[in-house]
Amino acid sequence: MSGGWFHDTVSALAYSLAAPHAADGPPDFAPPYNDLTAFVLRMHAEMTDYLRTPVLAATLGFDLMGLPRAGRPFHSLPPDLRSKIIDVCKKSPIGSIRDLMRLHESLVTLGLFGRLDELDAPPANRAEVPPPLTPAPGENLTCEIAVIGSGPGGAITACLLAEAGRDVLLIEEGPFYSLESCRPFSLQEMEQKYRNGGVTIAVGKTKIAYVEGRCVGGGSEINSGLYHRTPPDILEEWRSEFDVEGITDSDMLPHFEACERDLSVSLRGDGHPPASLKLHEGALRLGWHSLEVPRWYRRDSTQVGGGRRQSMTETFIPRFLRAGGRLLPLTRVSRLQQRGGEWTIHARGRHTGPLHIATRALFVSAGAVQTPALLRRSGITGHVGDSLRMHPTIKVVARFPDQVSSAGMGVPVHQVKEFAPAFSLGCSISSPAYLAIGMMDHPKYLGEVRHDWQHMANYYAMIRGEGSGTVRPLPGFSDPLVKYRLTGNDHRTLGEALRKLAEVLFACGADALYPSVANSSPLLSRDDLARLPDSLPVGLSNLMTIHLFSSCPMGENRRKAAVNSFGQVHGVKNLFVSDASLLCTPPGVNPQGTVMALAHRNALHYLGKL
């Protein structure tokens, strides 16, 4: 009964939240909105499991708010009364009610504006790649080395070990899709390749949305492929504070060079997206340092666009399979157990049911959230999941007199590094759906995305930050609880970074800026910069991140580090970590170059080749 009731309430919300955009919007914004209802329901089914029941209950409770006003539940009210109830809830002094409305409005907005994203979308092969390994139900597997997680850390580790002749099993919780299975940064990609459909959040006084990949190839399949080496001063910080061995710039150089070669890391050189060039031009006018960031991109004049973005499924996963490695997708590991000299992996396959995998050595590469969660579920807790770090990021939608965005425009590649390492400025994906989400704090102006999105682009300010968080498994749930605390300095740095971002955008010709701060007004000229707060308000800044790390920091300093300098868990035999969890502190740059170089270094160390 509650399933039908929930569906009816979600449907009423979808129609009510989408209807205002249909009046003067393009034909694609007209009803019916059955696709929006279906999208919200799918996202609810995918969201963090300990939130599903509370969100369902809160949504049904919201539906009952129609009873005292009109004697009927919300979903059976006429449209004008529905709109009034929604407006009251969006302005409620109760934060949980505002959060519920924002969740539903965000999902409906994504689904609605995603219709525009699909207009010029090329056909995609959405079929999963046939599993390379399909155990029989109840079958027990054995291997010499198991690697859990197939993102950059796990894929490189598994590949190098397999190419050295070791018997390696690579285990991945998500499905196996090719890179072209869906349009990059589309709603289909969110549903296919993101954990929890991308609806994940670190809780705290100021909530921070984050995303994780859950597919073969992990985060490399869903990100922009922007690449940085770790700054030498960061490596020195890790060496001095965490006693990390073999981490100097000269120590790491051969590993950076190997990964850059294998992933075809290069500069784009020409044909930059106009939105990216705008940022660069503004920085030059202000005399600020700006650069083009290299990315994983293989040049090929025979292909559309002159080349192909690289990822783990394009590079290290095929190499791993050619070397005789075995890949087991759609398999979730719940717990690790060591007996004698062997490890037992307790897992469940989507099609096979319970699995038990015996291995001599084990590398956990499930990412900065899932790796500490798995270790803690297995009773391994020393400095595990106690020091999660991230790059908190605030966004601004900028509008320009000239066209800066287009369908399939490509990845913006310029970043302003004038204020690094404290913060960096950059340009982000600017499809209609992402622009609409960026305008959520300015609902009166959301119509500009409908009519004028090609004159708009998303920009961000990313800080290194001082705050930290924790990762804890919850009894009875699969998904861990992630908490994060920003410091007062973080709020002040975010305020300064937002001001500098606005300054550079006005310098490059923007005529309106829409910051992701609740209850804020658009900025229409440089004179409006005085209205920006020196410190971003607690709880009113809508922050996000795509960079998470440091939850199992490395080093010989056992008062701070969970693993040694080369990834072995302190005090535990034949158990290693190889992903972003290892990073001791925020690198201040896109972290995957660091993750890949460390995986390369640590795999060679395990093989005795360093």
NORJO-V964467 format. One record per pair of residues at least 4 apart in sequence whose C-alpha atoms are under 8 Angstrom apart, sorted by the first residue. I is the first residue (numbers start at 0). J is the second residue. If there is no record, write none. Layout:
i & j
I & J
I & J
//
This chain:
i & j
0 & 4
1 & 5
2 & 6
3 & 7
4 & 8
4 & 59
5 & 9
5 & 55
5 & 58
5 & 59
6 & 10
6 & 36
6 & 40
7 & 11
7 & 74
8 & 12
8 & 58
8 & 59
8 & 62
8 & 73
8 & 74
9 & 13
9 & 36
9 & 39
9 & 40
9 & 58
10 & 14
10 & 32
10 & 33
10 & 36
10 & 74
11 & 15
11 & 73
11 & 74
11 & 75
12 & 16
12 & 74
12 & 103
13 & 17
13 & 32
13 & 35
13 & 36
13 & 103
13 & 107
14 & 18
14 & 30
14 & 32
15 & 19
15 & 78
15 & 81
15 & 82
16 & 104
16 & 107
17 & 21
17 & 28
17 & 32
17 & 107
17 & 108
17 & 111
18 & 22
18 & 29
18 & 30
20 & 24
20 & 28
20 & 446
20 & 449
21 & 25
21 & 26
21 & 28
21 & 29
21 & 30
24 & 28
24 & 29
24 & 446
24 & 449
24 & 450
25 & 29
25 & 449
25 & 450
27 & 114
27 & 115
28 & 111
28 & 112
28 & 114
32 & 36
33 & 37
34 & 38
34 & 110
35 & 39
35 & 107
35 & 110
35 & 111
36 & 40
36 & 107
37 & 41
38 & 42
38 & 106
38 & 107
38 & 110
39 & 43
39 & 103
39 & 106
39 & 107
40 & 44
41 & 45
42 & 46
42 & 106
42 & 190
42 & 195
42 & 196
42 & 198
43 & 51
44 & 51
45 & 194
45 & 195
45 & 196
45 & 198
46 & 50
46 & 51
46 & 195
46 & 196
46 & 197
46 & 198
46 & 199
47 & 51
47 & 195
47 & 198
47 & 199
47 & 478
48 & 52
48 & 476
48 & 477
48 & 478
49 & 53
49 & 476
49 & 478
50 & 54
51 & 55
52 & 56
53 & 57
54 & 58
54 & 99
55 & 59
56 & 60
57 & 61
57 & 99
58 & 62
58 & 99
59 & 63
60 & 64
61 & 65
61 & 73
62 & 72
62 & 73
62 & 74
63 & 71
63 & 72
63 & 73
64 & 68
64 & 72
64 & 73
64 & 84
65 & 69
65 & 70
65 & 71
65 & 72
65 & 73
65 & 76
65 & 84
66 & 70
66 & 71
66 & 72
66 & 73
67 & 71
69 & 76
71 & 75
71 & 76
72 & 76
73 & 81
74 & 81
76 & 80
76 & 81
77 & 81
78 & 82
79 & 83
80 & 84
81 & 85
82 & 86
83 & 87
84 & 88
85 & 89
85 & 100
86 & 90
87 & 91
88 & 96
88 & 97
88 & 100
89 & 96
89 & 97
89 & 100
89 & 101
90 & 97
91 & 96
91 & 97
92 & 97
93 & 97
94 & 98
95 & 99
96 & 100
97 & 101
98 & 102
99 & 103
100 & 104
101 & 105
102 & 106
103 & 107
104 & 108
105 & 109
105 & 436
105 & 439
106 & 110
107 & 111
108 & 112
108 & 113
108 & 432
108 & 435
108 & 436
109 & 113
109 & 186
109 & 432
109 & 433
109 & 435
109 & 436
110 & 114
110 & 186
110 & 432
111 & 115
111 & 432
112 & 116
112 & 431
112 & 432
112 & 435
112 & 449
113 & 117
113 & 185
113 & 186
113 & 431
113 & 432
114 & 118
115 & 431
115 & 432
116 & 120
116 & 185
116 & 406
116 & 430
116 & 431
116 & 432
119 & 406
120 & 182
120 & 406
120 & 407
121 & 182
123 & 179
123 & 180
123 & 181
123 & 182
124 & 179
124 & 180
124 & 181
125 & 176
125 & 179
125 & 180
125 & 181
126 & 176
126 & 180
127 & 174
127 & 175
127 & 176
127 & 177
127 & 180
128 & 175
128 & 176
128 & 177
129 & 175
130 & 175
130 & 326
130 & 327
130 & 328
131 & 325
131 & 326
131 & 327
132 & 325
132 & 326
132 & 327
133 & 327
133 & 351
134 & 138
134 & 351
135 & 351
136 & 350
136 & 351
136 & 352
136 & 353
136 & 354
137 & 351
137 & 352
137 & 353
137 & 354
138 & 354
138 & 355
139 & 354
139 & 355
139 & 356
139 & 357
140 & 354
140 & 355
140 & 356
140 & 357
141 & 356
141 & 357
141 & 358
142 & 166
142 & 167
142 & 168
142 & 356
142 & 357
142 & 358
142 & 359
143 & 165
143 & 166
143 & 167
143 & 358
143 & 359
143 & 360
144 & 165
144 & 166
144 & 167
144 & 168
144 & 358
144 & 359
144 & 360
144 & 361
144 & 362
145 & 167
145 & 168
145 & 169
145 & 170
145 & 358
145 & 360
145 & 361
145 & 362
146 & 153
146 & 156
146 & 157
146 & 167
146 & 168
146 & 169
146 & 170
146 & 361
146 & 362
146 & 363
146 & 364
147 & 153
147 & 169
147 & 170
147 & 171
147 & 332
147 & 361
147 & 362
147 & 363
147 & 364
147 & 365
148 & 153
148 & 154
148 & 169
148 & 170
148 & 171
148 & 172
148 & 217
148 & 363
148 & 364
148 & 365
148 & 366
149 & 153
149 & 154
149 & 169
149 & 170
149 & 171
149 & 214
149 & 215
149 & 216
149 & 217
149 & 311
149 & 364
149 & 365
150 & 154
150 & 215
150 & 216
150 & 217
150 & 218
150 & 219
150 & 311
150 & 364
150 & 365
150 & 366
151 & 155
151 & 216
151 & 217
151 & 218
151 & 219
151 & 311
151 & 578
151 & 591
151 & 594
151 & 595
152 & 156
152 & 364
152 & 577
152 & 578
152 & 579
152 & 594
152 & 595
152 & 597
152 & 598
153 & 157
153 & 169
153 & 362
153 & 363
153 & 364
153 & 365
153 & 577
153 & 578
153 & 598
154 & 158
154 & 169
154 & 216
154 & 311
154 & 315
154 & 316
154 & 319
155 & 159
155 & 315
155 & 595
155 & 598
155 & 599
156 & 160
156 & 577
156 & 598
156 & 599
156 & 601
156 & 602
157 & 161
157 & 167
157 & 168
157 & 169
157 & 319
157 & 324
158 & 162
158 & 315
158 & 316
158 & 318
158 & 319
158 & 322
158 & 324
159 & 163
159 & 319
159 & 599
159 & 602
159 & 603
160 & 164
160 & 165
160 & 167
160 & 602
160 & 606
161 & 165
161 & 166
161 & 167
161 & 319
161 & 322
161 & 323
161 & 324
162 & 319
162 & 322
163 & 606
164 & 322
166 & 323
166 & 324
167 & 324
167 & 325
168 & 324
168 & 325
168 & 326
168 & 327
169 & 324
169 & 325
169 & 326
169 & 327
170 & 326
170 & 327
170 & 328
170 & 330
171 & 214
171 & 215
171 & 326
171 & 327
171 & 328
171 & 329
171 & 330
171 & 331
172 & 213
172 & 214
172 & 328
172 & 329
172 & 330
172 & 331
172 & 332
173 & 192
173 & 213
173 & 214
173 & 215
173 & 328
173 & 329
173 & 330
174 & 191
174 & 192
174 & 213
174 & 214
174 & 215
174 & 328
174 & 329
175 & 214
175 & 215
175 & 328
175 & 329
176 & 180
176 & 214
176 & 215
177 & 312
178 & 220
178 & 310
178 & 312
178 & 313
181 & 185
181 & 187
181 & 188
182 & 187
182 & 188
183 & 188
183 & 221
184 & 188
184 & 189
184 & 221
184 & 428
185 & 189
186 & 190
187 & 191
188 & 192
188 & 193
188 & 221
189 & 193
189 & 196
189 & 197
190 & 196
190 & 197
191 & 196
191 & 214
192 & 196
192 & 212
192 & 213
192 & 214
192 & 217
192 & 220
192 & 221
193 & 197
193 & 210
193 & 211
193 & 212
193 & 213
193 & 214
193 & 221
194 & 198
194 & 199
194 & 210
194 & 211
194 & 212
194 & 213
195 & 199
197 & 209
197 & 210
197 & 211
198 & 208
198 & 209
198 & 210
199 & 208
199 & 209
199 & 210
200 & 206
200 & 207
200 & 208
200 & 209
200 & 481
201 & 206
201 & 207
201 & 208
201 & 209
201 & 480
201 & 481
201 & 482
201 & 483
202 & 206
202 & 207
202 & 481
202 & 482
202 & 483
203 & 207
203 & 482
203 & 483
203 & 484
204 & 484
204 & 537
204 & 538
205 & 484
205 & 485
205 & 537
205 & 538
205 & 539
205 & 540
205 & 541
205 & 542
206 & 483
206 & 538
206 & 541
206 & 542
207 & 391
207 & 483
207 & 541
207 & 542
207 & 543
207 & 544
208 & 542
208 & 543
208 & 544
209 & 543
209 & 544
209 & 545
209 & 546
210 & 544
210 & 545
211 & 217
211 & 218
211 & 545
212 & 217
212 & 218
212 & 219
212 & 220
212 & 221
213 & 217
213 & 218
214 & 220
214 & 328
215 & 311
215 & 312
215 & 328
216 & 220
216 & 310
216 & 311
216 & 312
216 & 316
217 & 221
217 & 311
218 & 222
219 & 224
219 & 310
219 & 311
220 & 310
220 & 311
220 & 312
223 & 294
223 & 410
224 & 294
224 & 295
224 & 296
224 & 308
224 & 309
224 & 310
225 & 292
225 & 293
225 & 294
225 & 295
225 & 412
225 & 589
226 & 264
226 & 292
226 & 293
226 & 294
226 & 295
226 & 589
226 & 590
226 & 591
226 & 592
227 & 292
227 & 293
227 & 588
227 & 589
227 & 590
227 & 591
227 & 592
227 & 593
228 & 255
228 & 592
228 & 593
229 & 233
229 & 234
229 & 586
229 & 588
229 & 590
229 & 592
229 & 593
230 & 234
230 & 586
231 & 235
231 & 247
231 & 248
232 & 236
233 & 237
233 & 586
234 & 238
234 & 246
234 & 247
234 & 248
235 & 239
235 & 246
235 & 247
236 & 240
236 & 241
237 & 241
237 & 242
237 & 243
237 & 246
237 & 554
237 & 583
237 & 584
238 & 242
238 & 243
238 & 244
238 & 246
238 & 247
238 & 554
239 & 243
240 & 556
241 & 553
241 & 554
241 & 555
241 & 556
241 & 559
241 & 560
241 & 583
242 & 554
242 & 555
242 & 556
242 & 564
243 & 553
243 & 554
243 & 555
243 & 556
243 & 563
243 & 564
244 & 554
244 & 555
244 & 564
245 & 250
245 & 251
245 & 564
246 & 250
246 & 251
247 & 251
248 & 252
249 & 253
251 & 255
251 & 596
251 & 597
251 & 600
252 & 256
253 & 257
254 & 258
254 & 596
254 & 597
254 & 599
254 & 600
255 & 259
255 & 592
255 & 593
255 & 595
255 & 596
256 & 260
257 & 261
258 & 262
258 & 592
258 & 595
258 & 596
258 & 599
259 & 263
259 & 264
259 & 295
260 & 264
261 & 314
262 & 295
262 & 296
262 & 297
262 & 309
262 & 310
262 & 314
263 & 295
263 & 296
263 & 297
263 & 309
264 & 293
264 & 294
264 & 295
264 & 296
264 & 297
265 & 293
265 & 294
265 & 295
265 & 296
266 & 291
266 & 292
266 & 293
266 & 294
267 & 271
267 & 293
267 & 294
271 & 275
271 & 276
271 & 411
271 & 412
272 & 276
272 & 403
272 & 404
272 & 408
272 & 409
272 & 410
272 & 411
273 & 277
273 & 402
273 & 403
273 & 404
274 & 278
274 & 403
274 & 404
274 & 411
274 & 426
274 & 456
275 & 279
275 & 411
275 & 412
275 & 413
275 & 425
275 & 426
276 & 280
276 & 413
277 & 281
277 & 504
277 & 507
278 & 282
278 & 413
278 & 414
278 & 415
278 & 425
278 & 426
278 & 503
278 & 504
278 & 507
279 & 283
279 & 289
279 & 290
279 & 413
279 & 414
279 & 415
280 & 284
280 & 507
281 & 285
281 & 503
281 & 504
281 & 505
281 & 506
281 & 507
281 & 508
282 & 286
282 & 287
282 & 288
282 & 289
282 & 415
282 & 503
282 & 506
282 & 507
283 & 287
283 & 288
283 & 289
284 & 506
284 & 507
285 & 503
285 & 506
287 & 415
287 & 416
287 & 417
288 & 415
288 & 416
288 & 417
289 & 413
289 & 414
289 & 415
289 & 416
289 & 417
290 & 413
290 & 414
290 & 415
290 & 416
291 & 412
291 & 413
291 & 414
292 & 412
292 & 413
292 & 414
293 & 412
295 & 308
295 & 309
295 & 310
296 & 306
296 & 307
296 & 308
296 & 309
297 & 306
297 & 307
297 & 308
297 & 309
298 & 305
298 & 306
298 & 307
299 & 305
299 & 306
299 & 307
300 & 304
300 & 305
300 & 306
301 & 305
301 & 306
302 & 306
302 & 307
309 & 313
309 & 314
310 & 314
311 & 315
311 & 316
312 & 316
312 & 317
313 & 317
314 & 318
315 & 319
316 & 320
317 & 321
318 & 322
319 & 323
319 & 324
320 & 324
320 & 325
320 & 326
329 & 348
329 & 349
329 & 350
330 & 346
330 & 347
330 & 348
330 & 349
331 & 346
331 & 347
331 & 348
332 & 344
332 & 345
332 & 346
332 & 347
332 & 373
333 & 344
333 & 345
333 & 346
333 & 347
333 & 373
333 & 376
334 & 344
334 & 345
334 & 346
334 & 373
334 & 374
334 & 376
334 & 377
335 & 342
335 & 343
335 & 344
335 & 345
335 & 373
335 & 374
335 & 377
336 & 342
336 & 343
336 & 344
336 & 345
336 & 377
337 & 341
337 & 342
337 & 343
338 & 342
338 & 343
340 & 359
341 & 357
341 & 358
341 & 359
341 & 360
342 & 357
342 & 358
342 & 359
342 & 360
342 & 361
343 & 355
343 & 356
343 & 357
343 & 358
344 & 354
344 & 355
344 & 356
344 & 357
344 & 358
345 & 353
345 & 354
345 & 355
345 & 356
346 & 353
346 & 354
346 & 355
346 & 356
347 & 351
347 & 352
347 & 353
347 & 354
348 & 352
348 & 353
348 & 354
359 & 573
360 & 573
360 & 574
361 & 573
361 & 574
361 & 575
362 & 574
362 & 575
362 & 576
362 & 577
363 & 370
363 & 574
363 & 575
363 & 576
363 & 577
363 & 578
364 & 370
364 & 576
364 & 577
364 & 578
365 & 369
365 & 370
365 & 578
366 & 370
366 & 548
366 & 578
366 & 579
366 & 580
367 & 371
367 & 387
367 & 547
367 & 548
367 & 549
367 & 550
367 & 551
367 & 578
367 & 579
367 & 580
368 & 372
368 & 384
368 & 470
368 & 479
368 & 481
368 & 547
368 & 550
368 & 580
369 & 373
369 & 479
370 & 374
370 & 576
370 & 580
371 & 375
371 & 383
371 & 384
371 & 470
371 & 471
371 & 550
371 & 551
371 & 580
372 & 376
372 & 384
372 & 470
372 & 471
372 & 472
372 & 479
373 & 377
373 & 472
374 & 378
374 & 379
374 & 380
374 & 383
375 & 379
375 & 380
375 & 383
375 & 384
375 & 471
375 & 472
376 & 472
379 & 383
380 & 384
381 & 561
382 & 386
382 & 551
382 & 552
382 & 559
382 & 560
382 & 561
383 & 550
383 & 551
383 & 561
384 & 469
384 & 470
384 & 471
384 & 550
384 & 551
385 & 468
385 & 469
385 & 470
385 & 550
385 & 551
386 & 467
386 & 468
386 & 469
386 & 549
386 & 550
386 & 551
386 & 552
387 & 467
387 & 468
387 & 469
387 & 470
387 & 483
387 & 547
387 & 548
387 & 549
387 & 550
387 & 551
387 & 580
388 & 466
388 & 467
388 & 468
388 & 547
388 & 548
388 & 549
388 & 550
388 & 584
388 & 585
389 & 463
389 & 464
389 & 467
389 & 544
389 & 546
389 & 547
389 & 548
389 & 585
390 & 461
390 & 462
390 & 463
390 & 464
390 & 544
390 & 545
390 & 546
390 & 547
390 & 585
390 & 587
391 & 461
391 & 462
391 & 463
391 & 464
391 & 542
391 & 543
391 & 544
392 & 459
392 & 460
392 & 461
392 & 462
392 & 493
392 & 542
392 & 543
392 & 544
393 & 459
393 & 460
393 & 461
393 & 493
393 & 497
393 & 514
393 & 515
393 & 540
393 & 541
393 & 542
393 & 543
394 & 437
394 & 457
394 & 458
394 & 459
394 & 460
394 & 514
394 & 515
394 & 542
395 & 437
395 & 457
395 & 458
395 & 459
395 & 501
395 & 512
395 & 513
395 & 514
395 & 515
396 & 434
396 & 437
396 & 438
396 & 455
396 & 456
396 & 457
396 & 458
396 & 512
396 & 513
396 & 514
397 & 455
397 & 456
397 & 457
397 & 458
397 & 504
397 & 509
397 & 510
397 & 511
397 & 512
397 & 513
398 & 454
398 & 455
398 & 456
398 & 509
398 & 510
398 & 511
398 & 512
399 & 403
399 & 454
399 & 455
399 & 508
399 & 509
399 & 510
399 & 511
400 & 454
400 & 508
400 & 509
400 & 510
401 & 454
402 & 453
402 & 454
402 & 455
403 & 453
403 & 454
403 & 455
403 & 456
404 & 408
404 & 429
404 & 430
404 & 452
404 & 453
404 & 454
404 & 455
404 & 456
405 & 430
405 & 453
406 & 430
410 & 427
410 & 428
411 & 426
411 & 427
411 & 428
412 & 425
412 & 426
413 & 425
413 & 426
414 & 423
414 & 424
414 & 425
414 & 426
415 & 423
415 & 424
415 & 425
416 & 420
416 & 422
416 & 423
416 & 424
417 & 423
418 & 422
418 & 423
419 & 423
419 & 587
420 & 462
420 & 463
420 & 587
421 & 462
421 & 463
421 & 464
421 & 492
421 & 587
422 & 460
422 & 461
422 & 462
422 & 463
422 & 492
422 & 496
422 & 587
423 & 460
423 & 461
423 & 462
423 & 496
423 & 587
424 & 458
424 & 459
424 & 460
424 & 461
424 & 496
424 & 500
425 & 458
425 & 459
425 & 460
426 & 456
426 & 457
426 & 458
426 & 459
427 & 456
427 & 457
427 & 458
427 & 459
428 & 433
428 & 456
428 & 457
429 & 433
429 & 434
429 & 455
429 & 456
429 & 457
430 & 434
430 & 452
431 & 435
431 & 448
431 & 449
431 & 452
432 & 436
433 & 437
433 & 457
434 & 438
434 & 448
434 & 452
434 & 455
434 & 456
434 & 457
435 & 439
435 & 445
435 & 448
437 & 457
437 & 515
438 & 442
438 & 444
438 & 445
438 & 513
438 & 515
439 & 445
439 & 515
440 & 514
440 & 515
440 & 516
440 & 517
440 & 518
440 & 519
441 & 445
441 & 513
441 & 518
441 & 519
441 & 520
441 & 521
444 & 448
445 & 449
446 & 450
447 & 451
447 & 452
448 & 452
448 & 455
451 & 455
452 & 456
458 & 500
459 & 500
460 & 493
460 & 496
460 & 497
460 & 500
461 & 493
461 & 496
462 & 489
462 & 492
462 & 493
462 & 496
462 & 587
463 & 585
463 & 586
463 & 587
464 & 485
464 & 488
464 & 489
464 & 492
464 & 585
465 & 485
465 & 486
465 & 488
465 & 489
466 & 483
466 & 484
466 & 485
466 & 486
466 & 489
467 & 483
467 & 484
467 & 485
468 & 481
468 & 482
468 & 483
468 & 484
469 & 481
469 & 482
469 & 483
469 & 550
470 & 479
470 & 480
470 & 481
470 & 482
470 & 550
471 & 479
471 & 480
471 & 481
472 & 476
472 & 477
472 & 478
472 & 479
472 & 480
473 & 477
473 & 478
473 & 479
473 & 480
485 & 489
485 & 490
486 & 490
487 & 491
488 & 492
489 & 493
490 & 494
490 & 534
490 & 535
490 & 536
490 & 537
491 & 495
491 & 533
491 & 534
491 & 535
492 & 496
492 & 534
493 & 497
493 & 534
493 & 535
494 & 498
494 & 531
494 & 532
494 & 533
494 & 534
494 & 535
495 & 499
495 & 533
495 & 534
496 & 500
497 & 501
498 & 502
498 & 528
498 & 531
499 & 503
500 & 504
501 & 505
501 & 512
501 & 528
502 & 506
502 & 525
502 & 528
503 & 507
504 & 508
504 & 509
505 & 509
505 & 510
505 & 524
505 & 525
510 & 523
510 & 524
511 & 521
511 & 522
511 & 523
511 & 524
512 & 521
512 & 522
512 & 523
513 & 520
513 & 521
513 & 522
514 & 519
514 & 521
515 & 540
515 & 541
515 & 542
516 & 539
516 & 540
516 & 541
517 & 539
517 & 540
517 & 541
518 & 539
522 & 527
522 & 528
523 & 527
524 & 528
527 & 531
532 & 536
535 & 539
535 & 540
536 & 540
546 & 589
546 & 590
547 & 579
547 & 580
548 & 579
548 & 580
548 & 581
548 & 582
548 & 584
548 & 585
549 & 579
549 & 580
549 & 581
549 & 582
549 & 583
549 & 584
549 & 585
550 & 580
550 & 581
550 & 582
551 & 560
551 & 561
551 & 562
551 & 576
551 & 580
551 & 581
551 & 582
551 & 583
552 & 559
552 & 560
552 & 561
552 & 562
552 & 580
552 & 581
552 & 582
552 & 583
552 & 584
553 & 560
553 & 561
553 & 562
553 & 563
553 & 564
553 & 565
553 & 566
553 & 581
553 & 582
553 & 583
554 & 559
554 & 560
554 & 561
554 & 562
554 & 563
554 & 564
554 & 565
555 & 560
555 & 562
555 & 563
555 & 564
556 & 560
557 & 561
557 & 569
561 & 568
561 & 569
562 & 566
562 & 567
562 & 568
562 & 569
562 & 575
562 & 576
562 & 581
563 & 567
563 & 568
563 & 569
565 & 600
565 & 601
565 & 604
566 & 575
566 & 576
566 & 577
566 & 581
566 & 601
567 & 571
567 & 572
567 & 573
567 & 574
567 & 575
567 & 576
568 & 572
568 & 574
568 & 575
568 & 576
576 & 580
576 & 581
577 & 581
577 & 594
577 & 597
577 & 598
577 & 601
578 & 594
578 & 598
579 & 590
579 & 591
579 & 594
582 & 586
582 & 594
586 & 590
590 & 594
591 & 595
592 & 596
593 & 597
594 & 598
595 & 599
596 & 600
597 & 601
598 & 602
599 & 603
600 & 604
600 & 609
601 & 605
602 & 606
603 & 607
603 & 608
603 & 609
604 & 608
604 & 609
//
